[in-house]
């Protein structure tokens, strides 16, 4: 299932990770684990935020994939199912 991760980083923890030089490593490890089809970074609601779209095979993947965002960055994390255009068309064709 295609899902989107939204991780909004704690400002103080983010500052510490940047000043300590750990932010590139934290993000690289997240990318290696998630293997996202897309990843975007920018401010959202005045805080550093990343959005990553990845394929999740089962919900048991959530703890190992998300825990670094909680423990290293004290992030607020949301994960929700999403569709691309093809998925939407397939779903809509099943209505009726």
N, C-alpha and C positions, 0 to 999 in steps of 0.2 A: 504494500500500500504506500502510495506517495504521501508524504507528510511534510509539513513545514514546521521548522523549529524557529521560535522567536526567543532569543536570549537577551534580556536587558540587563546590562552589567551594573553592579554596584559601583558608584563613582569612586569611593575610597579604595576599594579592592582593585578596581581597574587602574587607578593612579599608581598604586603600589606595584602592580604587575608591569606597568609600563616603566616606571622608575627602576625597578629591579631587573628589567630586561627579560622578564618571563612571558610577556604577552605574545610575542611571536611563537614561542614554543607551545603555549597553551592552545593558540588558534591552529597551529600546524597539527598538533595531536588530535584536535577535534575534527579537522578535515580528514585526517587519515582514518579515524574511526567511523565517521559518518559517510564518507565517500559521497558528498552531495553532488547532485546534478547542477546545482546553482548555489552560490553563497554571496551574500551582500552584507555590507557593513555601513553603518551611518548612524546619525543621531535620530532618536525617536523619543518624543516626550522629554527632550532635553538630556537624554542619557545615551551612552554608547550602546548600540544594539546590533546584533547580527541576526540575519535571516538565512536559514539554510533549508533547501529542499532535498530530501533524501528518501530512499526506499526503506521502509521498515517491514521486515518479514513477520515479526511477532512482537507483542507488547513486552516480552521479557527482555528485549534489547534496551528498553528505556533506562534502567539503572546504570549500566556501564557506559551508555552513550551520553547521558545527561549529568551524571554526578560531577564530572570536572567543572561544569559551569556553576554548580552549586558550591562546591568546596573551594575551588580556586578563585572564583570571581563573585561569589555571593549573588548570582544572577537570579532575576525573576525569569522563569522559563515557562513557555507555553509550547505545546505540540498539538497540531490539529491536522486532520486529513484534508487534502486538497486535490484538485483535478486540473489537468491541462485541457485544451480544447477537444482533443480526441476522446478523452474520458467523459467529458460533459456530453458530447454528442452521443456516445454509447449509452450513457445513463438516460438521456432524454428519449432515446429511441425505445427504451423499455417502458415508458409511460404510455398509458392508453388502455 
